[in-house]
Amino acid sequence: MWGRILGLVPYGLGFAPDNCLVLLGFGGPDLKGAWRYDLEALPGGQRAAGILGRITANLRANGVSAVAAAGYGPARLVTPVADRLRLAASSAGLRVVEVTRVEGARYWSYIRDGPLEGLPVEAPAAGYAATLGPVFPSRAALAAAIAPVAGSAGAVMAAATARAEQQVARLAAAGPPDSPGARQAVASAGIAAVTRAIGIYRDGGMLSGTEEIAWLAVLLADEWVLDDACARMEPGYALAHRRLWADVTSWARPGYVAAPASLLAFTALQSGAGALANVAIGRALSDKPGFPMAKALRKRVVDGPPLYHAAPVMTPQQVDHSHRHHARGPCPGTAVGSWR
């Protein structure tokens, strides 16, 4: 059983763990959340006892009553942390389900007897693994997958972005500044672009050409368009949506990264890819430090219950009604705090 769970951990992280501690929190039979810590940051186990101290309140708020941990790496790194972690969990009143060390494709339990050569980590069935998303060889490789496109391709995208800005400006200039007509013209174009892109990716395709990606990225800067996109993030299509927003995040030019990166973070959390979500939130806040949706998602990651399979709190129809009947619609990401 534990070997099968360990086989799923890389899919939950989005990359193959190494020299790190993964802590799983359970409430009854349900997984309530997962946390990852670099083992190098816990020399000799000195800070291991503080791990649960920092998140005990969060664990209890989310209904966590039991924990399991897997340390990935050599015994000299894992064992001191594992020993202190078991004591810390017991002191916090949490039941310890399992504590193991994983190296290569085998694991060793610290609380159960087993063979000296360890037990095998069981890879999930191919069909099941295909539904969990890709596994990168390292966290650095995962971050590189959504890094900004650079070089000549980046220059082409910058030119396409400038043309998209001009097109949006012409749409907005169709009516008096800040008039309902001007707002609705931009929103209509944006919602059409979002809907088309979602359909392409749900069908297994991808956006082709910098013009289309630039157009979508620039339109997502409009609050109405972003709120509509949020409302269309149905959890059953989370992996397709992750591909979409990963592509747009990589290609988007500075000033237009925060919106698609925030959407990527939310869809990553919907599919349990917490590491990808954290990288995406970092990209969003680097682009726009105060971006509301990214800030709300970061707070939710730290303080709130997990967003696995979470549905948006608003429908596209409710978003439309809100923006049409208010001078300004809900701030991007306002609804994130109440997604559950």
C-alpha positions, 0 to 999 in steps of 0.5 A: 500500500505504502509503495503504491502511495510513494509511486504517486508522490512524483506526480503530485509534486510534478517532478522527481523528488531528491534530497527533500522531505515530503509530508502528507496530512490525512483526515480519516482516509482522505489526503488533506494536503502535502508539504515539501522541505529541502533536507539541506535546509534541515542540517542534522535534524536541528529544524525538523521539530519546527516543521510541524510547529509552523504548520500545526494550526493549518493541519488542524484547520484542514482536519488533519489528524494523521501524518506520513512522511517520506525522506528522499535521499541518503540516510545521513540526510534523512534519518536525523530529520525522520527521528525528530519528525516522529517526536514532533508529530507525536507531541502535536497529537498527530498519529504517525502513519508512516515515516520512510526513506526513499532512494532510487526505486526502493524505500525503508520504513523507520517504524516497521520492520522490513528487508535490508534491501528495502521494498520497491516503490510501485509505479502507477499503471500507465493508463492511470499515470497518463491522467496525472500530468507530466513528471519532470526530472527535477524542480529546476526542470519544472520551473524551466518548463514555464520560463520566459521564451527568450532569444529571437522567438521572444523578440517575435513575441514582443512584436506580436504583443505590440500589435495586440496592444494596438488592436485592443486600444482600437477596440477600447477607443470605439466608445467614450473612455470607461464607457460600457460600450468600450468595456464590453467590446474588449471583454467580448473579444477577450471572452471569445479568445479565451473560449476558443483557446480552452476548446482547442486545448480540451480537444488535445490541440494547442495554440499556434503562432505568436499572434494568437497567443499575444492577443490572448495574453493582452486581453487577459489583462482586462479584469472582466476577461480574467474573471471569465477565464477563472469561471471556466476552469472546470476541474475535470479539464484541469490537465488541459487547462494547465497545458494552455496556461503554461504555454501562455505563461511562457510566451507572454511578455513582461506586464502580461505574465501575471494573469496566465501564470495565476490561472496556471497556478489555480489549475495546477492546484486543482490537479494536485501539482503544488510545486508547479502552482508555487512556481507559477505564483512566483512568476505572477508576482515577479511580473506584478508584485501586487497581483490580487489573484496570485496573492490570494492563491499564495495565501490559500496555499499557505493557510487554506484547505487544498484546492484539489478538484476545486470548482470556481465559485462563480459561473461565466454567467455570474461574472458577466452579470457582475461586470455589466451591472457594476462600474467595475467588476470583481477584482481579479482573484477576489473569488479565489479566497472562497473557492473550495 
